[in-house]
Protein backbone atom coordinates (compact mmCIF):
# COMPACT_ATOMS: atom_id res chain seq x y z
CA UNK A 1 0.00 0.00 0.00
CA UNK A 2 2.74 2.43 0.98
CA UNK A 3 4.76 1.56 -2.11
CA UNK A 4 1.78 2.29 -4.40
CA UNK A 5 1.30 5.68 -2.72
CA UNK A 6 4.99 6.46 -3.18
CA UNK A 7 4.81 5.37 -6.82
CA UNK A 8 1.81 7.63 -7.38
CA UNK A 9 3.63 10.49 -5.69
CA UNK A 10 6.65 9.98 -7.94
CA UNK A 11 4.42 9.97 -11.03
CA UNK A 12 2.78 13.21 -9.94
CA UNK A 13 6.17 14.81 -9.27
CA UNK A 14 7.38 13.73 -12.72
CA UNK A 15 4.26 15.20 -14.33
CA UNK A 16 4.76 18.42 -12.36
CA UNK A 17 8.36 18.63 -13.58
CA UNK A 18 7.20 18.17 -17.18
CA UNK A 19 4.62 20.92 -16.77
CA UNK A 20 7.25 23.21 -15.28
CA UNK A 21 9.32 22.75 -18.44
CA UNK A 22 6.37 23.58 -20.69
CA UNK A 23 5.18 26.61 -18.69
CA UNK A 24 7.93 28.09 -16.56
CA UNK A 25 6.86 29.99 -13.48
CA UNK A 26 6.34 33.69 -14.03
CA UNK A 27 5.65 33.19 -17.72
CA UNK A 28 3.10 35.52 -19.23
CA UNK A 29 -0.20 33.77 -19.55
CA UNK A 30 -3.01 34.60 -21.94
CA UNK A 31 -6.27 36.25 -21.01
CA UNK A 32 -8.48 34.54 -18.48
CA UNK A 33 -11.70 32.80 -19.47
CA UNK A 34 -13.71 35.71 -18.09
CA UNK A 35 -11.75 38.23 -20.14
CA UNK A 36 -12.10 36.10 -23.27
CA UNK A 37 -15.87 35.72 -22.86
CA UNK A 38 -16.19 39.42 -22.08
CA UNK A 39 -14.37 40.24 -25.31
CA UNK A 40 -16.69 37.98 -27.27
CA UNK A 41 -19.74 39.61 -25.70
CA UNK A 42 -18.43 43.08 -26.55
CA UNK A 43 -17.78 41.98 -30.15
CA UNK A 44 -21.33 40.60 -30.43
CA UNK A 45 -22.72 43.82 -29.00
CA UNK A 46 -20.66 45.90 -31.44
CA UNK A 47 -22.01 43.85 -34.37
CA UNK A 48 -25.55 44.43 -33.12
CA UNK A 49 -24.98 48.19 -32.87
CA UNK A 50 -23.42 48.26 -36.36
CA UNK A 51 -26.43 46.39 -37.76
CA UNK A 52 -28.85 48.79 -36.06
CA UNK A 53 -26.94 51.76 -37.45
CA UNK A 54 -26.97 50.30 -40.98
CA UNK A 55 -30.71 49.56 -40.83
CA UNK A 56 -31.36 53.02 -39.38
CA UNK A 57 -29.39 54.61 -42.22
CA UNK A 58 -31.46 52.73 -44.81
CA UNK A 59 -34.73 53.61 -43.06
CA UNK A 60 -33.87 57.30 -42.87
CA UNK A 61 -32.73 57.44 -46.49
CA UNK A 62 -29.09 58.21 -45.69
CA UNK A 63 -28.04 54.96 -47.39
CA UNK A 64 -29.44 52.80 -50.16
CA UNK A 65 -27.42 49.69 -49.22
CA UNK A 66 -30.37 47.53 -48.20
CA UNK A 67 -28.50 44.30 -48.94
CA UNK A 68 -25.55 45.33 -46.77
CA UNK A 69 -27.86 46.32 -43.93
CA UNK A 70 -29.69 43.00 -44.11
CA UNK A 71 -26.40 41.09 -44.18
CA UNK A 72 -25.18 42.96 -41.10
CA UNK A 73 -28.50 42.28 -39.38
CA UNK A 74 -28.34 38.56 -40.16
CA UNK A 75 -24.70 38.38 -39.05
CA UNK A 76 -25.58 40.05 -35.75
CA UNK A 77 -28.53 37.68 -35.30
CA UNK A 78 -26.40 34.59 -35.97
CA UNK A 79 -23.71 35.89 -33.64
CA UNK A 80 -26.25 36.45 -30.86
CA UNK A 81 -27.80 32.99 -31.37
CA UNK A 82 -24.35 31.40 -31.21
CA UNK A 83 -23.57 33.23 -27.97
CA UNK A 84 -26.87 32.01 -26.49
CA UNK A 85 -26.08 28.42 -27.47
CA UNK A 86 -22.63 28.66 -25.89
CA UNK A 87 -24.22 30.12 -22.75
CA UNK A 88 -26.74 27.26 -22.62
CA UNK A 89 -23.95 24.69 -22.99
CA UNK A 90 -21.93 26.29 -20.19
CA UNK A 91 -24.98 26.41 -17.91
CA UNK A 92 -25.76 22.77 -18.75
CA UNK A 93 -22.19 21.71 -17.99
CA UNK A 94 -22.30 23.62 -14.70
CA UNK A 95 -25.56 21.88 -13.78
CA UNK A 96 -23.99 18.50 -14.54
CA UNK A 97 -21.02 19.34 -12.33
CA UNK A 98 -23.34 20.34 -9.50
CA UNK A 99 -25.13 16.98 -9.75
CA UNK A 100 -21.91 14.99 -9.29
CA UNK A 101 -21.60 13.34 -5.89
CA UNK A 102 -18.80 14.57 -3.69
ROVEX-882338 format. One line per 8 residues: their letters; for each residue x, y, z of C-alpha. Coordinates in nm, 3 decimals. Layout:
N
a) X:Y:Z ~ ...
This chain:
102
xxxxxxxx) 0.000:0.000:0.000 ~ 0.274:0.243:0.098 ~ 0.476:0.156:-0.211 ~ 0.178:0.229:-0.440 ~ 0.130:0.568:-0.272 ~ 0.499:0.646:-0.318 ~ 0.481:0.537:-0.682 ~ 0.181:0.763:-0.738
xxxxxxxx) 0.363:1.049:-0.569 ~ 0.665:0.998:-0.794 ~ 0.442:0.997:-1.103 ~ 0.278:1.321:-0.994 ~ 0.617:1.481:-0.927 ~ 0.738:1.373:-1.272 ~ 0.426:1.520:-1.433 ~ 0.476:1.842:-1.236
xxxxxxxx) 0.836:1.863:-1.358 ~ 0.720:1.817:-1.718 ~ 0.462:2.092:-1.677 ~ 0.725:2.321:-1.528 ~ 0.932:2.275:-1.844 ~ 0.637:2.358:-2.069 ~ 0.518:2.661:-1.869 ~ 0.793:2.809:-1.656
xxxxxxxx) 0.686:2.999:-1.348 ~ 0.634:3.369:-1.403 ~ 0.565:3.319:-1.772 ~ 0.310:3.552:-1.923 ~ -0.020:3.377:-1.955 ~ -0.301:3.460:-2.194 ~ -0.627:3.625:-2.101 ~ -0.848:3.454:-1.848
xxxxxxxx) -1.170:3.280:-1.947 ~ -1.371:3.571:-1.809 ~ -1.175:3.823:-2.014 ~ -1.210:3.610:-2.327 ~ -1.587:3.572:-2.286 ~ -1.619:3.942:-2.208 ~ -1.437:4.024:-2.531 ~ -1.669:3.798:-2.727
xxxxxxxx) -1.974:3.961:-2.570 ~ -1.843:4.308:-2.655 ~ -1.778:4.198:-3.015 ~ -2.133:4.060:-3.043 ~ -2.272:4.382:-2.900 ~ -2.066:4.590:-3.144 ~ -2.201:4.385:-3.437 ~ -2.555:4.443:-3.312
xxxxxxxx) -2.498:4.819:-3.287 ~ -2.342:4.826:-3.636 ~ -2.643:4.639:-3.776 ~ -2.885:4.879:-3.606 ~ -2.694:5.176:-3.745 ~ -2.697:5.030:-4.098 ~ -3.071:4.956:-4.083 ~ -3.136:5.302:-3.938
xxxxxxxx) -2.939:5.461:-4.222 ~ -3.146:5.273:-4.481 ~ -3.473:5.361:-4.306 ~ -3.387:5.730:-4.287 ~ -3.273:5.744:-4.649 ~ -2.909:5.821:-4.569 ~ -2.804:5.496:-4.739 ~ -2.944:5.280:-5.016
xxxxxxxx) -2.742:4.969:-4.922 ~ -3.037:4.753:-4.820 ~ -2.850:4.430:-4.894 ~ -2.555:4.533:-4.677 ~ -2.786:4.632:-4.393 ~ -2.969:4.300:-4.411 ~ -2.640:4.109:-4.418 ~ -2.518:4.296:-4.110
xxxxxxxx) -2.850:4.228:-3.938 ~ -2.834:3.856:-4.016 ~ -2.470:3.838:-3.905 ~ -2.558:4.005:-3.575 ~ -2.853:3.768:-3.530 ~ -2.640:3.459:-3.597 ~ -2.371:3.589:-3.364 ~ -2.625:3.645:-3.086
xxxxxxxx) -2.780:3.299:-3.137 ~ -2.435:3.140:-3.121 ~ -2.357:3.323:-2.797 ~ -2.687:3.201:-2.649 ~ -2.608:2.842:-2.747 ~ -2.263:2.866:-2.589 ~ -2.422:3.012:-2.275 ~ -2.674:2.726:-2.262
xxxxxxxx) -2.395:2.469:-2.299 ~ -2.193:2.629:-2.019 ~ -2.498:2.641:-1.791 ~ -2.576:2.277:-1.875 ~ -2.219:2.171:-1.799 ~ -2.230:2.362:-1.470 ~ -2.556:2.188:-1.378 ~ -2.399:1.850:-1.454
xxxxxx) -2.102:1.934:-1.233 ~ -2.334:2.034:-0.950 ~ -2.513:1.698:-0.975 ~ -2.191:1.499:-0.929 ~ -2.160:1.334:-0.589 ~ -1.880:1.457:-0.369
